[in-house]
Amino acid sequence: MLTEKRICQECSEPLYGRADKKFCCDQCRNTFNNRNNSDVNRIVRNINYALRRNRRILSELNDSEKTRLERNRLIMHGFSFKYFTHTRAAKNGTVYYFCYEMGYVPLDEEDVLIVSNESVG
């Protein structure tokens, strides 16, 4: 019976042991996976950073349960309206945009109302 020589997917060293083994050691496995996942990890990391920044900005600018302020003030602090974790519709049909537990609702072209998840009816 002729057996095919198996080699490590990272360093091309011969493999010994289990028939389904793909890497010669943990270092090769980690290096291989880190390289293959780096682009995906970078995208996710950047989105998570934007979501956390948005949440922090909403939290810092919310003086009470609900705070009305100009949309431009959020933008000046670095807020990105592109990123939010979820939406929620109030009983009256108004759609709130949330970054975790902090949210906002556009009131008109210039103003938004900042709210916390508990204050939405």
C-alpha positions as CSV (number, residue, x, y, z in Angstrom):
1,M,0.0,0.0,0.0
2,L,1.5,3.3,-1.1
3,T,0.9,6.2,1.4
4,E,1.1,9.8,0.3
5,K,3.4,11.9,2.4
6,R,1.5,14.6,4.2
7,I,3.0,18.0,4.8
8,C,2.3,21.0,7.1
9,Q,0.1,23.6,5.4
10,E,2.3,26.4,6.8
11,C,5.9,25.3,6.7
12,S,5.8,22.2,4.4
13,E,7.4,20.0,7.0
14,P,6.4,16.3,7.0
15,L,3.5,15.4,9.3
16,Y,3.4,12.4,11.6
17,G,0.6,11.2,13.7
18,R,-3.1,11.5,13.1
19,A,-4.4,11.0,9.6
20,D,-6.4,14.3,9.7
21,K,-3.5,16.4,11.0
22,K,-2.8,19.6,8.9
23,F,-0.1,21.4,10.8
24,C,3.1,20.2,12.5
25,C,2.7,22.4,15.6
26,D,0.6,25.1,17.2
27,Q,2.8,27.9,16.0
28,C,2.2,26.9,12.3
29,R,-1.5,26.5,12.9
30,N,-1.8,29.9,14.6
31,T,0.4,31.6,11.9
32,F,-1.7,30.1,9.1
33,N,-5.0,31.0,10.7
34,N,-3.9,34.5,11.7
35,R,-2.8,35.3,8.1
36,N,-6.0,33.9,6.5
37,N,-8.3,35.8,8.9
38,S,-6.4,39.1,9.2
39,D,-8.6,41.0,6.6
40,V,-11.8,39.8,8.2
41,N,-10.5,40.6,11.7
42,R,-9.5,44.1,10.6
43,I,-13.0,44.8,9.2
44,V,-14.8,43.6,12.3
45,R,-12.3,45.4,14.6
46,N,-12.9,48.7,12.7
47,I,-16.7,48.3,12.9
48,N,-16.6,47.5,16.6
49,Y,-14.5,50.5,17.2
50,A,-17.0,52.7,15.4
51,L,-19.9,51.3,17.3
52,R,-18.2,51.8,20.7
53,R,-17.2,55.4,19.7
54,N,-20.8,56.1,18.7
55,R,-22.1,54.7,22.0
56,R,-19.6,56.7,24.0
57,I,-20.5,59.9,22.1
58,L,-24.3,59.4,22.7
59,S,-23.7,58.6,26.4
60,E,-21.5,61.7,26.9
61,L,-23.9,64.1,25.2
62,N,-27.0,62.7,26.9
63,D,-27.5,65.0,29.9
64,S,-30.7,63.4,31.1
65,E,-33.1,60.6,30.0
66,K,-33.7,62.3,26.7
67,T,-31.6,65.1,25.2
68,R,-32.3,67.1,22.1
69,L,-29.4,68.5,20.2
70,E,-28.2,69.4,16.7
71,R,-27.1,66.6,14.4
72,N,-23.9,68.5,13.5
73,R,-22.8,68.4,17.2
74,L,-22.7,64.6,17.0
75,I,-20.8,64.7,13.7
76,M,-18.3,67.2,15.3
77,H,-17.6,64.6,18.0
78,G,-16.9,61.9,15.4
79,F,-20.3,60.2,15.4
80,S,-21.0,58.1,12.3
81,F,-24.6,57.6,11.4
82,K,-23.6,54.7,9.3
83,Y,-23.0,52.3,12.2
84,F,-25.6,51.2,14.7
85,T,-26.3,47.8,16.4
86,H,-30.1,47.7,16.0
87,T,-33.3,49.6,15.5
88,R,-36.4,49.7,17.5
89,A,-39.9,51.0,16.5
90,A,-41.9,52.8,19.2
91,K,-45.6,52.3,19.5
92,N,-46.2,55.4,17.4
93,G,-44.0,54.0,14.6
94,T,-41.0,56.2,15.2
95,V,-37.7,54.3,14.4
96,Y,-34.9,54.6,17.0
97,Y,-31.3,53.7,16.0
98,F,-29.2,52.2,18.8
99,C,-25.5,51.7,19.5
100,Y,-25.9,49.1,22.2
101,E,-28.2,50.7,24.9
102,M,-27.8,54.3,23.7
103,G,-29.9,55.5,20.8
104,Y,-31.2,58.4,18.9
105,V,-34.1,59.3,16.7
106,P,-33.9,61.9,13.9
107,L,-36.4,64.7,14.6
108,D,-35.9,66.7,11.5
109,E,-33.0,67.6,9.1
110,E,-31.0,69.4,11.9
111,D,-32.0,67.8,15.2
112,V,-31.9,64.4,16.9
113,L,-33.1,63.2,20.2
114,I,-30.7,61.0,22.2
115,V,-32.3,58.3,24.4
116,S,-31.3,55.3,26.4
117,N,-33.0,51.9,25.7
118,E,-35.0,52.2,28.9
119,S,-36.6,55.5,27.9
120,V,-38.1,54.3,24.6
121,G,-41.8,53.5,24.8
